[in-house]
Amino acid sequence: MSTLAQQPLDETKLHEFVMKAVGEMGAAMNAALIVVGDKLGLYKAMAGAGQMTSVEVAAKTKTTERYVREWLAAQAAGGFVTYDAATGKYTLPPEQAMALANEQSPVFLPGFFEVVGACMRDEPKITDAFRTGKGMGWHEHDHALFSGTERFFRPNYRAHLIDEWIPALGDTTAKLQAGARVADVGCGLGTSTILMAEAYPKSSFVGFDYHPKSIEMAREAAEKAGVADRVKFDIAKAKDYPGKGYDLVAFFDCLHDMGDPEGAARHVLGTLDANGAWMIVEPFAHDKLEDNLNPIGRVYYAASTMLCTPASLSQEVGLGLGAQAGEERLRKILNSAGFKRVRRAAQTPFNMVLEARQ
Ligand SMILES: C[S@@+](CC[C@H](N)C(=O)[O-])C[C@H]1O[C@@H](n2cnc3c(N)ncnc32)[C@H](O)[C@@H]1O
């Protein structure tokens, strides 16, 4: 007799779970529709425009009405737009517009759905990695991952970095205002580096990342932002980036992606000025798995399975810290690398900011 047959089934619970999974099917399919809406400017066309027909949305975005009508129906079924049956018109409510159409808003979300697309396209490689135990480096992923990550993190950095996180690091703001030397390690497309360079024009900044394509894109972004005079981007690994005497070293959402975070920490210690600060921005996590079993923890564990853990396993040591390591584990790593003073300087629902000093 099969194991299934031996277990009594609670029909109500089964029904509840299947309906929950149907909700997930809709959400998963909608990830693709969000990318479509973002790329074609459908949400932007509807933002602040009041009620619109599918014909009007299609005309405004120069797209095909039959596709737009189907897309709008899916958006209405998911609560992304409202539908008025009496007029046959659709509205993007202001809250949805803030999250889906306004690139300047602190909760602009479409970037994450580009990341989801990249994860789906890379799924065969990750499935294979489960079997072989091999890692998969950040650079080996579908390219949508790079811009998607940047677009997803940017609103968060814009909202918190200059106004909250840096001021939480003791004398760091004063040093940056006067003219300091800053290294942004694992800088990706350089958004955090550029934001700091815009805020502190007397300081000089260098962003390092081991991924050549990211560095190329970061250089272009610095040119575009008009800060290329005080920002440099170079290809380097966290364990061997050049320079000494930095007043601030920053790691944004990348320490846990590294194979050897303790080795990286030792290198940071050697490159910091004796009075310098290391700012480590990590995904927010509690120390125990059971305390991270919530919607944000779920997103992070999933991203960690597809991206962060494979990235770490692809590098030397291959610690595989995961994106939900928690403060206690991070603190142990920093302490054993030689950082004597480690404190949580700031936090948001999404991030934890640690400050480490000699
Ligand atoms: C999740 S992304 C974060 C990028 C950027 N800091 C941000 O917040 O948008 C992680 C970054 O760490 C970089 N990275 C991973 N391991 C690295 C290492 N050992 N040395 C330098 N960069 C590394 C990756 O190339 C990638 O750009």
The ligand as a Tripos MOL2 file, in Angstrom:
@<TRIPOS>MOLECULE
LIG
   27    29     1     0     0
SMALL
NO_CHARGES

@<TRIPOS>ATOM
      1 C1         23.1350   41.0360   -4.7480 C.3       1 LIG1
      2 S1         24.3480   41.8350   -5.6660 S.3       1 LIG1
      3 C2         24.4160   43.4490   -4.8770 C.3       1 LIG1
      4 C3         25.0020   44.4930   -5.7610 C.3       1 LIG1
      5 C4         25.0430   45.9000   -5.1730 C.3       1 LIG1
      6 N1         25.8890   45.9760   -4.0040 N.3       1 LIG1
      7 C5         23.6490   46.3970   -4.8280 C.2       1 LIG1
      8 O1         23.3540   46.5250   -3.6420 O.co2     1 LIG1
      9 O2         22.8700   46.6390   -5.7690 O.co2     1 LIG1
     10 C6         25.8550   41.0890   -5.1070 C.3       1 LIG1
     11 C7         27.0890   41.6220   -5.7930 C.3       1 LIG1
     12 O3         28.2540   41.0710   -5.1680 O.3       1 LIG1
     13 C8         29.2090   40.8150   -6.1770 C.3       1 LIG1
     14 N2         30.1530   39.8230   -5.6280 N.ar      1 LIG1
     15 C9         29.8980   38.5590   -5.2380 C.ar      1 LIG1
     16 N3         31.0060   37.9770   -4.7650 N.ar      1 LIG1
     17 C10        31.9850   38.8950   -4.8210 C.ar      1 LIG1
     18 C11        33.3550   38.8960   -4.4380 C.ar      1 LIG1
     19 N4         33.9190   37.8220   -3.8980 N.pl3     1 LIG1
     20 N5         34.0740   40.0150   -4.6480 N.ar      1 LIG1
     21 C12        33.4970   41.1230   -5.2070 C.ar      1 LIG1
     22 N6         32.2180   41.1830   -5.5820 N.ar      1 LIG1
     23 C13        31.4520   40.0820   -5.3740 C.ar      1 LIG1
     24 C14        28.3850   40.3380   -7.3490 C.3       1 LIG1
     25 O4         29.0710   40.4250   -8.5730 O.3       1 LIG1
     26 C15        27.1840   41.2700   -7.2690 C.3       1 LIG1
     27 O5         27.3890   42.4450   -8.0040 O.3       1 LIG1
@<TRIPOS>BOND
     1     1     2 1
     2     2     3 1
     3     2    10 1
     4     3     4 1
     5     4     5 1
     6     5     6 1
     7     5     7 1
     8     7     8 2
     9     7     9 1
    10    10    11 1
    11    11    12 1
    12    11    26 1
    13    12    13 1
    14    13    14 1
    15    13    24 1
    16    14    15 ar
    17    14    23 ar
    18    15    16 ar
    19    16    17 ar
    20    17    18 ar
    21    17    23 ar
    22    18    19 1
    23    18    20 ar
    24    20    21 ar
    25    21    22 ar
    26    22    23 ar
    27    24    25 1
    28    24    26 1
    29    26    27 1
@<TRIPOS>SUBSTRUCTURE
     1 LIG1         1 GROUP 0 **** ****
